[in-house]
């Protein structure tokens, strides 16, 4: 047996294994860097938000989406709304004519810092009117849940589903109003 040939082969195998391990370490390091700077938003929908003016006793009812930045980068929210079942989108634009809405609405675009949250509100009566019209037109299936979305400055879209179907949302509004 030629020991010189044996150790040369052994060194070549060891070098190859070392090169593969180094390549794998570089891939993992690059992947971790990409993940650590990833944008991530957490969304949740609420269909029963009420505000009362302290001295007037007037109740204002809203639906809304809570948005929390759970990633490691700031995110700029550009727009929000909900998606019909025919794939069309309904964009919600804040009402600046109503004094109450002006106080409650978050002006978009809005920069969300890391671990910061914001609530986006929409008038409940208007939401139910649009929902009812969309069901009548056939663009929303009354037996399916509604998908709300938020789009950031890089046009990445984040989604959340309502807990109730479209018809349940409308039925609840008839009981509470």
C-alpha positions as CSV (number, residue, x, y, z in Angstrom):
1,X,0.0,0.0,0.0
2,X,1.3,3.4,-1.0
3,X,0.8,5.6,2.1
4,X,1.6,8.8,0.2
5,X,-1.3,8.1,-2.2
6,X,-3.6,7.3,0.8
7,X,-2.9,10.6,2.6
8,X,-3.3,12.6,-0.6
9,X,-6.7,11.0,-1.2
10,X,-7.6,11.5,2.4
11,X,-6.6,15.2,2.2
12,X,-8.6,15.7,-1.0
13,X,-11.7,14.2,0.6
14,X,-11.3,16.3,3.7
15,X,-10.8,19.5,1.6
16,X,-13.9,18.7,-0.4
17,X,-16.0,18.2,2.8
18,X,-14.6,21.5,4.2
19,X,-15.4,23.4,1.0
20,X,-19.0,22.0,1.1
21,X,-19.4,22.9,4.8
22,X,-18.1,26.5,4.1
23,X,-20.5,26.9,1.2
24,X,-23.4,25.8,3.4
25,X,-22.3,28.2,6.2
26,X,-22.3,31.1,3.7
27,X,-25.7,30.2,2.4
28,X,-27.1,30.0,6.0
29,X,-25.5,33.3,6.9
30,X,-27.0,35.0,3.9
31,X,-30.4,33.5,4.5
32,X,-30.4,34.7,8.1
33,X,-29.4,38.2,7.1
34,X,-32.3,38.3,4.6
35,X,-34.8,37.0,7.2
36,X,-33.6,39.4,9.9
37,X,-34.4,42.4,7.7
38,X,-37.7,41.1,6.4
39,X,-40.8,43.3,6.5
40,X,-43.7,41.6,8.3
41,X,-47.1,43.0,9.3
42,X,-49.8,41.3,11.5
43,X,-53.4,42.3,10.7
44,X,-56.6,41.7,12.5
45,X,-60.2,42.8,11.6
46,X,-62.8,44.0,14.0
47,X,-66.4,44.6,13.0
48,X,-67.7,46.4,16.1
49,X,-65.8,49.5,17.2
50,X,-67.8,52.2,18.9
51,X,-66.8,55.8,19.9
52,X,-68.8,58.0,22.2
53,X,-68.3,61.8,22.5
54,X,-67.9,62.6,26.2
55,X,-70.5,65.3,26.6
56,X,-72.8,64.5,23.7
57,X,-73.5,60.8,24.1
58,X,-73.5,60.3,20.3
59,X,-72.2,56.8,19.3
60,X,-70.2,56.4,16.2
61,X,-69.7,52.8,14.9
62,X,-66.9,51.6,12.8
63,X,-65.2,48.5,11.4
64,X,-61.5,48.4,11.3
65,X,-58.2,46.7,10.7
66,X,-55.4,46.7,13.3
67,X,-52.0,46.7,11.8
68,X,-48.8,45.8,13.8
69,X,-45.3,45.8,12.5
70,X,-43.8,42.6,13.8
71,X,-40.8,42.6,11.4
72,X,-37.4,44.1,11.8
73,X,-37.8,47.1,9.4
74,X,-40.0,50.1,9.2
75,X,-43.0,49.8,6.9
76,X,-44.9,52.6,5.2
77,X,-48.6,51.7,4.8
78,X,-49.9,53.2,1.5
79,X,-53.5,51.9,1.2
80,X,-56.0,49.5,2.6
81,X,-59.4,48.0,1.7
82,X,-61.0,44.7,1.0
83,X,-61.2,42.2,-1.8
84,X,-64.4,41.0,-3.4
85,X,-64.8,37.4,-4.4
86,X,-64.6,38.3,-8.1
87,X,-61.0,39.5,-7.4
88,X,-61.9,43.2,-7.6
89,X,-60.6,45.4,-4.8
90,X,-62.4,48.1,-2.9
91,X,-60.0,50.8,-1.7
92,X,-60.9,52.6,1.5
93,X,-60.0,56.3,1.5
94,X,-60.3,58.4,4.7
95,X,-63.1,60.9,5.0
96,X,-61.6,64.3,5.8
97,X,-64.9,66.2,5.8
98,X,-66.3,64.8,9.0
99,X,-64.6,66.2,12.2
100,X,-65.0,62.9,14.0
101,X,-63.5,60.9,11.1
102,X,-60.7,63.4,10.8
103,X,-59.8,62.7,14.5
104,X,-60.0,58.9,14.2
105,X,-58.5,58.4,10.7
106,X,-54.9,57.7,10.2
107,X,-53.6,59.7,7.3
108,X,-52.0,57.5,4.6
109,X,-49.2,57.0,3.8
110,X,-48.3,56.2,7.4
111,X,-44.8,55.0,8.6
112,X,-45.0,52.1,11.1
113,X,-41.8,51.7,13.1
114,X,-40.7,48.4,14.5
115,X,-43.1,47.0,17.1
116,X,-45.6,49.8,16.4
117,X,-49.3,49.4,15.6
118,X,-52.0,51.5,14.0
119,X,-55.8,51.1,13.7
120,X,-57.5,51.9,10.4
121,X,-61.3,52.7,10.7
122,X,-64.2,52.8,8.3
123,X,-67.7,53.9,9.0
124,X,-69.8,50.8,9.7
125,X,-73.0,52.0,8.0
126,X,-71.0,52.7,4.8
127,X,-69.2,49.4,5.0
128,X,-72.6,47.5,5.3
129,X,-74.0,49.6,2.4
130,X,-71.1,48.6,0.1
131,X,-71.2,45.0,1.3
132,X,-75.0,44.8,0.6
133,X,-74.6,46.4,-2.8
134,X,-71.7,44.0,-3.7
135,X,-73.7,41.0,-2.6
136,X,-76.6,42.1,-4.8
137,X,-74.3,42.6,-7.8
138,X,-72.7,39.2,-7.2
139,X,-69.2,40.4,-6.6
140,X,-69.2,39.2,-3.0
141,X,-70.4,35.7,-2.0
142,X,-72.6,36.1,1.1
143,X,-71.4,32.7,2.4
144,X,-67.7,33.5,2.3
145,X,-65.5,35.6,4.6
146,X,-64.2,39.0,3.5
147,X,-60.4,39.5,2.9
148,X,-59.0,42.8,4.1
149,X,-55.6,44.0,2.8
150,X,-53.0,46.5,3.5
151,X,-50.4,47.5,0.9
152,X,-47.0,49.0,1.8
153,X,-44.7,51.3,-0.2
154,X,-43.0,48.4,-2.0
155,X,-46.4,47.3,-3.1
156,X,-46.3,44.2,-0.9
157,X,-49.8,43.2,0.2
158,X,-50.7,41.8,3.6
159,X,-54.1,40.0,4.3
160,X,-56.5,39.1,7.0
161,X,-59.8,37.4,6.9
162,X,-62.9,38.4,8.8
163,X,-64.2,35.9,11.4
164,X,-67.7,36.1,10.0
165,X,-69.1,35.6,6.5
166,X,-70.5,38.6,4.6
167,X,-74.1,37.6,5.4
168,X,-73.2,37.3,9.1
169,X,-71.7,40.7,9.1
170,X,-74.8,42.2,7.5
171,X,-77.1,40.2,9.9
172,X,-75.2,41.5,12.9
173,X,-75.6,45.0,11.7
174,X,-79.4,44.7,11.4
175,X,-79.6,43.5,15.0
176,X,-77.3,46.2,16.5
177,X,-78.4,49.3,14.6
